[in-house]
Every structure is written in structure tokens, then in C-alpha cells.
């Protein structure tokens, strides 16, 4: 069970670091505005999903804590 805790800790560290580096996910949505026979017009809008830096810090700290605790239990 201890190697699983180390893997989960490393995954949490990576995800926490990514969330702290990128404060959100940005993507583009294309919508049809006009569809009149052969005439078509689309509108592209950028959307943003904000990610909390607090959540990234908690994930990073939790991952570090899991790795340290599992390393101490091995000895």
C-alpha cells in the first residue's frame, strides 16, 4: 500500500504545481450565428475556467506530506 501512497503523492505534487503555474483553462467555442442556405457565419468566443491557487497549494502540500509520511513508514 505504501507505493500507492507515493504515486498518489507525486500525482498531487504535479497537479498542484500545474494549477499554481496556470491560473485557469482557456478554450474557444465556435457558435453558428447565421445559417441561411449556402451563407453561414460563425462567432468564436474565448471561455475561461478559473482554477484557485489555494487549491493548487493544498494539493502541493498534501502531495509532499504523503510522500514524506510514506517514506518514514518504510524505515
MARTI-573664 format. One record per atom (N, C-alpha, C): residue number from 1; residue in three letters; atom name; x, y, z. Coordinates in Angstrom, 1 decimal. Atoms other than C-alpha are relative to their C-alpha. Example, Ala and Ser with C-alpha at 12.3 -4.5 7.8 and 13.67 -1.06 7.14 Angstrom:
// residues 2
    nr   rest   atom       c1       c2       c3
     1    ALA      N      0.9     -1.2      0.0
     1    ALA     CA     12.3     -4.5      7.8
     1    ALA      C      0.9      1.2      0.0
     2    SER      N     -0.9     -1.1      0.0
     2    SER     CA     13.7     -1.1      7.1
     2    SER      C     -0.8      1.1      0.8
END
This chain:
// residues 75
    nr   rest   atom       c1       c2       c3
     1    UNK      N      0.8     -1.2      0.0
     1    UNK     CA      0.0      0.0      0.0
     1    UNK      C      0.9      1.3      0.0
     2    UNK      N     -0.8     -1.1     -0.1
     2    UNK     CA      2.9      2.3      0.6
     2    UNK      C      0.5      0.6     -1.4
     3    UNK      N     -0.3     -0.6      1.3
     3    UNK     CA      4.0      2.6     -3.1
     3    UNK      C     -1.2      0.7     -0.6
     4    UNK      N      1.2     -0.7      0.6
     4    UNK     CA      0.4      3.6     -4.0
     4    UNK      C      0.0      1.4      0.6
     5    UNK      N      0.0     -1.3     -0.7
     5    UNK     CA      0.7      6.5     -1.4
     5    UNK      C      1.0      0.9     -0.7
     6    UNK      N     -1.1     -0.8      0.6
     6    UNK     CA      4.0      7.6     -3.0
     6    UNK      C     -0.5      0.5     -1.4
     7    UNK      N      0.5     -0.4      1.3
     7    UNK     CA      2.4      7.6     -6.5
     7    UNK      C     -1.1      1.0      0.1
     8    UNK      N      1.1     -1.0     -0.2
     8    UNK     CA     -0.7      9.5     -5.3
     8    UNK      C      0.7      1.3      0.4
     9    UNK      N     -0.7     -1.2     -0.4
     9    UNK     CA      1.6     12.0     -3.6
     9    UNK      C      0.7      0.7     -1.2
    10    UNK      N     -0.7     -0.6      1.2
    10    UNK     CA      3.7     12.5     -6.8
    10    UNK      C     -1.0      0.6     -0.9
    11    UNK      N      1.0     -0.5      0.9
    11    UNK     CA      0.5     13.0     -8.8
    11    UNK      C     -0.6      1.3      0.5
    12    UNK      N      0.5     -1.2     -0.6
    12    UNK     CA     -0.8     15.5     -6.3
    12    UNK      C      1.0      1.2     -0.1
    13    UNK      N     -1.0     -1.0      0.1
    13    UNK     CA      2.5     17.4     -6.4
    13    UNK      C      0.0      0.6     -1.4
    14    UNK      N      0.0     -0.5      1.4
    14    UNK     CA      2.4     17.6    -10.2
    14    UNK      C     -1.2      0.8     -0.3
    15    UNK      N      1.2     -0.7      0.2
    15    UNK     CA     -1.2     18.7    -10.3
    15    UNK      C      0.0      1.3      0.7
    16    UNK      N     -0.1     -1.3     -0.8
    16    UNK     CA     -0.7     21.3     -7.6
    16    UNK      C      0.9      1.0     -0.7
    17    UNK      N     -0.9     -0.9      0.6
    17    UNK     CA      2.3     22.7     -9.4
    17    UNK      C     -0.6      0.6     -1.3
    18    UNK      N      0.6     -0.5      1.2
    18    UNK     CA      0.4     22.9    -12.7
    18    UNK      C     -1.1      1.0      0.3
    19    UNK      N      1.0     -1.0     -0.4
    19    UNK     CA     -2.5     24.7    -11.0
    19    UNK      C      0.6      1.3      0.4
    20    UNK      N     -0.6     -1.2     -0.4
    20    UNK     CA     -0.2     27.2     -9.5
    20    UNK      C      0.7      0.7     -1.2
    21    UNK      N     -0.6     -0.6      1.2
    21    UNK     CA      1.6     27.8    -12.8
    21    UNK      C     -1.1      0.6     -1.0
    22    UNK      N      1.1     -0.5      0.9
    22    UNK     CA     -1.6     28.1    -14.9
    22    UNK      C     -1.2      0.3      0.8
    23    UNK      N      1.1     -0.4     -0.8
    23    UNK     CA     -4.3     30.0    -13.2
    23    UNK      C     -1.4     -0.3     -0.5
    24    UNK      N      1.3      0.4      0.5
    24    UNK     CA     -7.1     28.7    -15.4
    24    UNK      C      0.2     -0.7     -1.4
    25    UNK      N      0.0      0.7      1.3
    25    UNK     CA     -8.0     26.8    -18.5
    25    UNK      C     -0.8      0.8     -1.0
    26    UNK      N      0.7     -0.8      1.0
    26    UNK     CA     -8.9     28.8    -21.6
    26    UNK      C     -0.2     -0.9     -1.3
    27    UNK      N      0.3      0.8      1.2
    27    UNK     CA    -10.7     27.3    -24.6
    27    UNK      C     -0.9      0.9     -0.9
    28    UNK      N      0.8     -0.7      0.9
    28    UNK     CA    -12.5     28.6    -27.7
    28    UNK      C     -1.3     -0.8     -0.4
    29    UNK      N      1.3      0.6      0.4
    29    UNK     CA    -16.2     27.9    -28.5
    29    UNK      C     -0.5      0.7     -1.3
    30    UNK      N      0.5     -0.6      1.3
    30    UNK     CA    -17.5     28.4    -32.1
    30    UNK      C     -1.5     -0.3      0.0
    31    UNK      N      1.5      0.1      0.0
    31    UNK     CA    -21.2     29.1    -32.4
    31    UNK      C     -0.5      0.5     -1.4
    32    UNK      N      0.6     -0.4      1.2
    32    UNK     CA    -23.3     29.4    -35.6
    32    UNK      C     -0.9      1.2      0.3
    33    UNK      N      0.8     -1.2     -0.2
    33    UNK     CA    -24.8     32.9    -35.8
    33    UNK      C     -1.1      0.0     -1.1
    34    UNK      N      1.0      0.0      1.1
    34    UNK     CA    -26.4     32.7    -39.3
    34    UNK      C      0.3     -1.3     -0.8
    35    UNK      N      0.0      1.2      0.9
    35    UNK     CA    -27.2     29.5    -41.3
    35    UNK      C     -1.2      0.2     -1.0
    36    UNK      N      1.1     -0.3      0.9
    36    UNK     CA    -29.2     30.7    -44.3
    36    UNK      C      0.5     -0.6     -1.4
    37    UNK      N     -0.3      0.6      1.3
    37    UNK     CA    -28.7     28.2    -47.2
    37    UNK      C      1.6     -0.1     -0.1
    38    UNK      N     -1.5      0.1      0.1
    38    UNK     CA    -25.1     28.5    -48.5
    38    UNK      C      0.8      1.0      0.8
    39    UNK      N     -0.6     -1.0     -0.8
    39    UNK     CA    -24.5     31.5    -46.3
    39    UNK      C      0.1     -0.4      1.5
    40    UNK      N     -0.2      0.4     -1.4
    40    UNK     CA    -23.0     30.7    -42.9
    40    UNK      C      1.0      1.0      0.7
    41    UNK      N     -0.9     -0.9     -0.8
    41    UNK     CA    -21.5     32.9    -40.2
    41    UNK      C      0.2     -0.6      1.4
    42    UNK      N     -0.3      0.6     -1.4
    42    UNK     CA    -19.8     31.7    -37.0
    42    UNK      C      0.7      1.1      0.8
    43    UNK      N     -0.6     -0.9     -1.0
    43    UNK     CA    -18.7     33.5    -33.9
    43    UNK      C      0.8     -0.8      0.9
    44    UNK      N     -0.9      0.7     -0.9
    44    UNK     CA    -15.7     32.4    -31.9
    44    UNK      C      0.1      0.8      1.3
    45    UNK      N     -0.1     -0.7     -1.3
    45    UNK     CA    -15.7     33.3    -28.2
    45    UNK      C      1.0     -0.8      0.9
    46    UNK      N     -0.9      0.7     -0.9
    46    UNK     CA    -13.0     32.5    -25.6
    46    UNK      C     -0.6     -0.1      1.3
    47    UNK      N      0.6      0.2     -1.3
    47    UNK     CA    -14.1     31.0    -22.4
    47    UNK      C      1.2     -0.4      1.0
    48    UNK      N     -1.0      0.3     -1.0
    48    UNK     CA    -12.1     30.6    -19.2
    48    UNK      C     -0.6     -0.7      1.2
    49    UNK      N      0.4      0.7     -1.2
    49    UNK     CA    -12.4     28.2    -16.3
    49    UNK      C      1.1      0.3      1.0
    50    UNK      N     -1.0     -0.4     -1.0
    50    UNK     CA    -10.6     29.7    -13.3
    50    UNK      C      0.3     -1.1      0.9
    51    UNK      N     -0.4      0.9     -1.0
    51    UNK     CA     -8.6     27.5    -11.0
    51    UNK      C      0.6      0.7      1.2
    52    UNK      N     -0.4     -0.7     -1.3
    52    UNK     CA     -8.0     28.5     -7.4
    52    UNK      C      1.5     -0.3      0.3
    53    UNK      N     -1.4      0.3     -0.5
    53    UNK     CA     -4.3     28.9     -6.4
    53    UNK      C      0.0     -0.6      1.4
    54    UNK      N      0.1      0.6     -1.3
    54    UNK     CA     -5.4     27.9     -2.9
    54    UNK      C     -0.1     -1.5     -0.2
    55    UNK      N      0.2      1.5      0.2
    55    UNK     CA     -6.5     24.5     -4.2
    55    UNK      C      1.3     -0.6     -0.5
    56    UNK      N     -1.3      0.4      0.4
    56    UNK     CA     -3.1     24.2     -6.0
    56    UNK      C      1.0     -0.1      1.1
    57    UNK      N     -0.9      0.0     -1.2
    57    UNK     CA     -1.2     25.0     -2.8
    57    UNK      C     -0.4     -1.2      0.9
    58    UNK      N      0.4      1.1     -0.9
    58    UNK     CA     -3.3     22.5     -0.8
    58    UNK      C      0.4     -1.3     -0.6
    59    UNK      N     -0.4      1.2      0.7
    59    UNK     CA     -2.7     19.8     -3.4
    59    UNK      C      1.5     -0.2      0.1
    60    UNK      N     -1.4      0.1      0.0
    60    UNK     CA      1.0     20.5     -3.5
    60    UNK      C      0.5     -0.4      1.4
    61    UNK      N     -0.4      0.3     -1.4
    61    UNK     CA      1.3     20.5      0.3
    61    UNK      C     -0.4     -1.5      0.4
    62    UNK      N      0.5      1.3     -0.3
    62    UNK     CA     -0.8     17.3      0.6
    62    UNK      C      0.9     -1.1     -0.7
    63    UNK      N     -0.9      1.0      0.7
    63    UNK     CA      1.4     15.5     -2.0
    63    UNK      C      1.3     -0.1      0.7
    64    UNK      N     -1.3      0.0     -0.7
    64    UNK     CA      4.6     16.5     -0.2
    64    UNK      C     -0.2     -0.8      1.3
    65    UNK      N      0.2      0.7     -1.3
    65    UNK     CA      3.1     15.3      3.1
    65    UNK      C     -0.2     -1.5     -0.2
    66    UNK      N      0.2      1.4      0.2
    66    UNK     CA      2.0     12.0      1.6
    66    UNK      C      1.4     -0.7     -0.3
    67    UNK      N     -1.3      0.6      0.4
    67    UNK     CA      5.5     11.3      0.1
    67    UNK      C      0.9     -0.1      1.3
    68    UNK      N     -0.8      0.1     -1.2
    68    UNK     CA      7.2     12.2      3.4
    68    UNK      C     -0.5     -1.0      1.0
    69    UNK      N      0.6      1.0     -1.0
    69    UNK     CA      4.8     10.1      5.6
    69    UNK      C      0.3     -1.4     -0.5
    70    UNK      N     -0.2      1.3      0.5
    70    UNK     CA      5.1      7.1      3.3
    70    UNK      C      1.5     -0.4      0.0
    71    UNK      N     -1.4      0.3     -0.1
    71    UNK     CA      8.9      7.4      3.2
    71    UNK      C      0.5     -0.3      1.5
    72    UNK      N     -0.3      0.2     -1.4
    72    UNK     CA      9.1      7.5      7.0
    72    UNK      C     -0.6     -1.4      0.5
    73    UNK      N      0.6      1.3     -0.4
    73    UNK     CA      6.8      4.4      7.3
    73    UNK      C      0.8     -1.2     -0.5
    74    UNK      N     -0.8      1.1      0.6
    74    UNK     CA      9.2      2.3      5.1
    74    UNK      C      1.1     -0.4      0.9
    75    UNK      N     -1.2      0.2     -0.9
    75    UNK     CA     12.1      2.6      7.6
    75    UNK      C     -0.3     -0.9      1.1
END
